[in-house]
Amino acid sequence: MSEAEVAMLDALFTQSPLGLRLLDADLRVVRVDALTEHGVAGEDLVGRPFPDSLRGPADSEELARIVRRVRDSGVPVQGQVVWGRLPADPGRKRAYEAFVFRLHDPRGQVLGVALMGYEVTDREKAGARVGVVGAVRERVGRTLDAMVTCRELADTLVPGFADIAVVEVVDSIVRGDAPPLAPLPDVPLRRVAFRGSADGDLPQAYPLGGVRSVPAPTPYSQALSDLRPRVVTLHPGLRWLETDPTLADAIQASGAHSLLAAPLTLQGTVLGLVSLYRTGKSDPYDEMDVEAMLAVADHTALCIENARRYTREHSVAAALQRGLLPSRPVSHTALETAFMRATDDRGGGWYDTISLSSARTALVVGKVSGEGINATTIMAQLRTVIRSLAASGLEPDELLARLNETATLLAEERACLPPSDPLYREALTASCVYAVYDPLTETCTFAAAGHPGPAIAYPDGTVALPDIPTGPPLGGAENIPFATSAIKIPEGSVLAFSSPPIPVTGACDGSGPLQRALAQRDRPIHDLCDEVRYTYQAGSESVLLLARTRPFPADRFAIWPLDDDPTAPTTARRLARAQLRAWNIDEDAAYNTELIVSELVTNAVRYGSPPLEMRLINDRTLTCEVRDTSPAAPHLRHARTIDEGGRGLFIIAHLAQVWGTRYTADGKIIWTEQALR
C-alpha cells in the first residue's frame, strides 16, 4: 500500500465525521475511528465482538442482523436507516443511516465487514412529521360530518404521531351552531373520538359522546384560552392534575409521559381540542412536533367548520321543509293515505294530498333538483302553485302545463343570476306526478312531468306499474304538451308514489319485494308504509306516499237527470228536499241547498245545453253539482237595483262555502260546497 493510501486511510479513521468500523470475518472489531463517544475511546473497542462493541445504538439487534447478512451474502447495504437508543440517553430514539460492505482478498476469501454510518435523527423525524401532515390532509375531511372528521383525525395520528389521541369539539358545533369566540369561559366539550395504539382496552377518563366542562387551570383550559398549543411532561407531581382526579388516574394507568394539547381554532373562534399522549419508550413531544400539529389543527378545524356549515344549512332546510310539507296525511271517506320522508332527504322532495270538489282527492309527489335551502324554497313555490291550480279545478295535464310555466320562469330567473352566484351553474329542473282519484267512478287520472307513475297493488295481490305517458321535466326547454291517463282503480287497491320510483320485480308471480310488502291487505296503511320502507334500504327513497282506496257509501250520494225545460228548477228543489231529509240535514243547510240548486239549475236551463244532470254528495261537506254540455262558464256580477236577473251566482257565493266551475271532455260542472254541522 502506498504512502498516500495509508495517509488517506488514517485520515478517514481520525478526521472523518462518519463513524467507521472494520470487523474481521468473526465480526470482531479490528479498527475504529479515533473519536471518542461518551467517554469510550476507539482503541478500547478493538478486539471486542460485534455488536457488544457498539458505542452508538443500544438497540443493535437490527444492525447486527444487517451486518451478518452482508457478511454471508456479500450484498452491500447502502443508506439503510436504523433506529436505536444511546446508553447515555435512553429516553430518546435516534436514527442512523448505515452503509455496510463485505471485504475480501483478490482470491475471494472473506476478510471481514466495513461499517459506516452517521446520525439522521432530525432528518427522519422531520420527514415523519411531513408524512403525518400529508396523511391528515389526504384522509381527514373526506365527509361533511364533524364526528367522522374527528374520528379520521384520531385514526390518522395514531400510532405514527401519538400513542393516544383524544378529540373533543364544542357541543354546539355538532348541532351546526356558530362556534364561540375565545377565550372560552366554560363551554361544554363533547368527546367524539378516542384512539390508542396499545392492544386491549385503554383507560378513558370520560366516555365517548359525553359532554364535560374543562377544569381550570390546566394545560387544556390554557390552550383553549390563548389558542396556543401546550407541550407538557407528565409525572405524578403535577399540581394541575389535582383539578381533575379522573383524568389523572387515566393518565397514570396509560403510562403517558408526554402531552401535546392543541386547540382547533378558526378565525379567532374555538371549535374543539386535540389531546395527544405518548407512552412507553416513545420520544417526548418537542417544538418541532408543535409546528406539525399546528398544520394538522388548521386543516382539521377548516374541515370541521365546513361540516358545521353544512349541518347548519341542512338543519335549516330540514326545518323549513317540515314547516312547508303537510304534517299529517289527509284521509277521506274513500281514500286513506300515509306518507314517509327519508331522514337523508336534503330538501328537494315533496308530497301532498289535496281535497278537491266532489269527494275527489289529488295525490302529488315531486322532486326538485339540488339540495339545501335553495331546493326547499323552489319546492315550496311549486307546491303552492299546485294547490292554487288544483283549487281552480284544472285537469292534471292542464295543471302540469301551468306548473311548467312557473318552473320555466324560475329557471329563467336563475339563469339571470351573476356568474359568481353558485346557483348560476346549477340548472333548475323538477319532476312531478299529479293524480286525481274520483271515488264515485273509481277512476284515477294521472299526468306526469319527468317522473314515472305509481306502483299499484291490486286486491288480487298483483303489483304493476301502469303505462302512464310521462312528459318532460318541469323547467326544461322542451315545449311538449302533457298527456293524461285514466285508470280504473278497484276498491282495496294501494297506490305507492315515491321519488325516486320504487322498483317492481316479480310482477307476474307476486314474488317481488313490493308484492310481499303489500300482501297483507288488512294491515293499517301506516304499517304498510313502514313495511315498504323496510323492504328497501333506508334512504333509498326520499319521499313515499301510499293511498288505499275504499268504497264510497252508495247512500251518501244521489244523481238525477233533469229535463231541459222551465220546470227543471222546481223538480230539482223537490228531489233535493227529499234527499236532504233522508240524510237528516239540518233545516238551515237544507233551505240554503234548495236555493243553491234552484239557481244552478235555472242557470243551466237558461244558458247551458242539454242533457242536464244534478248530483248531491254528502261527505265531509255537502256538495251540489249541476252538469251540462255547454263550454260557456258563468261569471259573478253585481246586478243593478232595476235589473230583474243576474243575482243567481251572487246568491250562490253568499250561501256556499266555496264554489267553482270544472270542465270535462263533454261540457262543464258548476259545483258548490257547504259546511255541515
Salt bridges, closest charged atoms under 4 A:
ASP10 OD1 - ARG31 NH2 2.92
ASP33 OD1 - ARG55 NH2 3.02
GLU37 OE2 - HIS38 NE2 3.86
ASP72 OD1 - ARG71 NE 3.14
ASP89 OD2 - ARG94 NH2 3.16
GLU97 OE1 - ARG123 NH1 3.10
ASP105 OD2 - ARG107 NH2 3.39
GLU119 OE2 - ARG94 NH1 3.04
ASP122 OD1 - ARG92 NH2 3.49
GLU124 OE2 - ARG123 NH2 2.82
GLU152 OE2 - ARG142 NE 3.58
ASP155 OD1 - ARG195 NH1 3.05
GLU168 OE2 - ARG212 NE 2.92
ASP171 OD2 - ARG175 NH1 3.20
ASP171 OD1 - ARG190 NH2 2.75
ASP177 OD2 - ARG175 NE 3.73
ASP177 OD1 - ARG312 NH1 3.80
ASP226 OD2 - ARG228 NH1 3.42
ASP226 OD2 - ARG230 NH2 2.56
GLU242 OE2 - ARG239 NE 3.85
ASP283 OD1 - ARG85 NH1 3.88
ASP283 OD2 - LYS125 NZ 2.65
ASP286 OD1 - ARG129 NH2 3.28
ASP289 OD1 - ARG129 NE 2.72
ASP289 OD2 - ARG278 NH1 3.49
GLU305 OE2 - ARG308 NH2 2.89
GLU305 OE2 - ARG309 NE 2.95
GLU336 OE1 - ARG548 NH1 3.72
GLU336 OE1 - ARG550 NH1 3.91
ASP345 OD1 - LYS367 NZ 2.91
ASP352 OD2 - ARG383 NE 2.81
ASP352 OD2 - ARG387 NE 3.06
GLU371 OE1 - ARG346 NE 3.97
GLU405 OE2 - ARG402 NH2 2.93
GLU531 OE1 - ARG523 NH1 3.63
GLU541 OE1 - ARG533 NE 3.64
ASP588 OD2 - ARG677 NH2 3.55
GLU594 OE2 - ARG577 NE 3.23
GLU613 OE1 - ARG627 NE 3.42
ASP619 OD1 - ARG556 NH2 3.91
GLU625 OE1 - ARG615 NH2 2.76
GLU625 OE2 - ARG662 NH2 3.72
ASP628 OD1 - LYS668 NZ 2.91
ASP643 OD1 - ARG640 NH2 3.34
